[in-house]
């Protein structure tokens, strides 16, 4: 089943909440990240899902490597989910990006660098470095 995103977040909010009051939900933030990445990456965005339903929200292929991007709208440091771990084991990306609500950090995970980036700083990251 493909994921569906809406370009107009106001319309998405009305559909999901039946209200004009904007709600910061995980799906709303994920849709916002999709819209921003679509502009920033200037190429097709993919998502990754196994038959057992483990998934990664976005995957960007820059030609020489892949970058998994996971949206975890939380104020604390998010855990590395089973989907992200499965993706890492299969593809061994050197860089992983996790979009958060407020948590900002960089750390090593085995042979990869994990960048935790708050959604408000999304425009500060370089997708292809």
N, C-alpha and C positions, 0 to 999 in steps of 0.2 A: 504494500500500500504506500503510495508516494505521500510525502508531506506537502501540505498546501499552505502557502503564505499569501498575505494580502498586502498590497502596496500602501493602502490607506489605513493607517492604524486607528484612526477615528472610527471608521466603518467596522473594523475588526472589534473594537471595544464595544460598539453598540450591539453587534451580533452576539458576542460572548456574554455581555453583562446586561443587555437590554436597558442600558442607561447611557446618558451623555457624560457622566462623570468618569474621567479616565482612571482606570485601575491598573496598578503595576503588578501584573500577574506574570508568572514565568513564561507562559505562552506569548504574552504581549511583548515581553522583552526579547524572547527568542525571535519573534517576527521582526522586531526593530533591528536586531543584529543581522538577520538575513538581509533586510533592505540595505543596511550600511555596507555589508560585505559584498553585496551584488555590485554596488557602485565602486568600492575600493578594489576589489579583486579583478574586475573587468574580464571575468571569464566565468564559466559555469561553476556553480556551487553544487556540490553533491552532499548527500548524507550517507551514512554507512549503517547497515543493519544486518545482523546474522539471522539465521533461521530460528535461533533460540531467543530472538528479540533484543539482543544486546545491540546498542546503537551509539553512534556519535552524531551530534547535531549537524555539523558541517565538516566537509573535507575539501580542501583546496589542493589541486595538483598544479605545482608550478613548473612542471616539466622534468625536474631532476629529483624532486622529493614531494611528499605529501604533508600537509599540515592539518591535523585534526583540531577542530574548534568545538568546545563544549560550552553551553550556557548553563551556569549554575547560579541563579539569582539569589545569593545569600550574602550576609554581611561577614560571616566567618570564613575561614579557609575551607573550601569544599573538598570532600574526599574524591579520590580518583575512582570513578565508577567502573563497574564491571565492563561496560561497553568500551570505555576508553582504554581500559587495561587489555581487553581482547584485541582492540585495534592496534595497540602498541606492540603486543606480542607478535601479531601477524605482519605488520609493515615496518616496525622499528623506526618511526619518524624521529628526527633529531630535535624537532620543535613541536610543542603542544601548547595551545592557547586555551585558557579557561576564562570565560567572561563571568564576572561576579557582580554583586551589587556594590560592595565597598572594598573588598579585599584586593590589595595591590602587592605583588611580590614576584620574585623569580627564584626558582630553585631547580636543582638537578633531580632527575628521576632516572636511575640507571644511566643510559647513554643519551638521554634527552634533556632538553631544557624546558621546564614548564613556566609559562608566563601567565600569572593571574592578573587579569586586567578588569578594573571596574567598567561597567557599561558606559559611564560618562567619559571615559578615557579611550574609548574604542578608536576614535579617529587619530590617536597618537601612535598606534602600533603600525609597524610596517609589515604587511602580509608577506612580502617577498624579500626577506633579508637573508 
